Amino acid sequence: MILSIESSCDDSSIAITEIGSKKLIFHKRVSQALQHSQYGGVVPELASRLHTEALPKILEETKRYFKEIKAVAVTNEPGLVVTLLEGVTMAKALSISLGVPLIGVNHLKGHIYSTFIEKEAKLPTLVLLLSGGHTQLIEVESWNRFQVVASTLDDSLGESFDKVAKMLGLGYPGGVPIENLAKEGDAMRFDFPVPLSQSPKMAFSYSGLKNSVRLEIEKGDKKNLQFQRDISASFQRVATAHIVQKLKKYLKTSNRFRTLSIVGGVSANRYIFKEISKVAKKFGVEEVISPKMEFTSDNGAMIGRYGIELFQNKVFTPLEDLDVKSRNSL
């Protein structure tokens, strides 16, 4: 079995995965959303302290599996340095005490493999990674071949949801309240501009849209429920239209992928998933998949699942070389 640890931001999570069968034996995730909500976003120092409380408690529940652990996988990039250190420090201690190798895992690759938890990987696949920190279109050819086709120039899609929610006084995180309000809103009330609609660039951008939303909120009554619904629906429509527009641009020039995986925290948004699925299938994509809802957020199971690929290909990280990085590409 592989023991895997995730602490890249504000979720403390540990999983135990059987290497041969890919079966998830144990998985627990402790969210810090409630503690950070009063600040309107993640406070790194608070997140670090909460990891020091949660991770040892979760680890205590896994002790019965220690004799069967063959490696320890841990997120070491990208993420908040102070929170990554909590997981990496624990992983190093476990590696020494259990006498097993370490596997440093790129958080983004973990998200890509979140659709393969308890399954064999179906590759190649085209991936849309939509999360609080990243918005990327990625060609995945094999377990070690990743090509980023487009990424965000500024804010990520998940980050823009959080910021719009904060403007409306909805707290943190913003994805769920915005999606719920949008269900009863007029998506055409506000004619926000679609980002980069006239640009030939294969890239994403949300700072301009966010600013347009801010200006409308400042003119309106943000405490009015219908106003909140209409802002949410209009924002969600345009934010999604931007993704769809760039995906169309890509699919017009490349139709070699039969599968599209939508991963990351924003993949839990059913409106976005359906809109992207519709356009993908029009361009010949046969299957659009996303992780189970419990694995859309940051979690230890996805780190363990990609950790298995690294273990089976004998890719280990020497203790002295396992460093944390706040930013890194695939």
C-alpha positions, 0 to 999 in steps of 0.5 A: 500500500501507499500512504499519501498526504495532501496539504498544499492549501487549506485541506488536510488529507491522508489516504491509503491506496492498495498498489496492485488493485488501486483500491482506496483503503482509507481516505479522510479530508479535513476542510478548513473552509469554515475557519478561513471564511471570516477572512474572505480567503485562505490565511497561510499562517492559519492554514499551517497551524490547522494542518499541524492539528489535523494531520496527526489526528488523521494519521493516528487512524491509519496506524493499523496499515503501517506494516503494509506501507511500501512508500509515502507519497506527498504533495510537494509542489505547487502550493503554499510553502508553509502548508506544503512543509507540514505534509512534507515534514510528516512524510519524511518522518514516516519514510524514516520510521517505516523504512520506505521510500518517498515519492514527491507528487506534483499537485496538478498531476494529482488532480489529473489522476483524480478521475482514475481513483480506484481505476486503471488510467485511460490515456491519452486524454485532454484535461481541463484543470479548473481549480482555485489556483489553476485554469489549464488545458493540458494534453496528457499522453502518458503517466509522464508526458504532459503538455500545457496548451493554455493557462491563465494569464492572471486569475484562475476560474476558481479564484474568480468565483471566490472573489465575486462571492466576496464582493457580494458578501457571500463568504469563502469559498465562493463556488457553491454559493455562486452556483446555487444563486445562479440557478434562480438568476437571470443570466442575461441581465448583465452583459459582461464581456467574454475575456479574450474573445477577440484574441488569437491567444490560447490562454485564459484570463479572468481579471477583466471579467472580475473587474466588470462584475465589481463595477456592476456590484458597486452600482447595485444593491448587493444585499438584494437577493435577486440582484445577487442571483442575477449577478451570479448567473451572468458571471457564471455564464460569461466565465463558462463562455470564455472556457468554451470559446478557447476549448472550441478554438483548440478542438477546431485544430486538433481532434485526436483526443476521444476523452476530455477530463474536467478536474479540480474544484470547479469541476463540481459545478454542474452548469460548467460541466454540462456546458463544456460537455455539450461543445466537446461532444459537438467536436467529436469528443466521445466521453467527458468525465470528471472525478467523483464529487468527493475527489474534486477538491484537494485530497490525499486519494488523488496524490496516492493514485498518481503516486502509484504510477511513480512507484510502479515506474520506480520514480522515488525522491531522495529524502534530502531532495524533497523540497517544497515549491510554491509554483511549478509547471507540469 
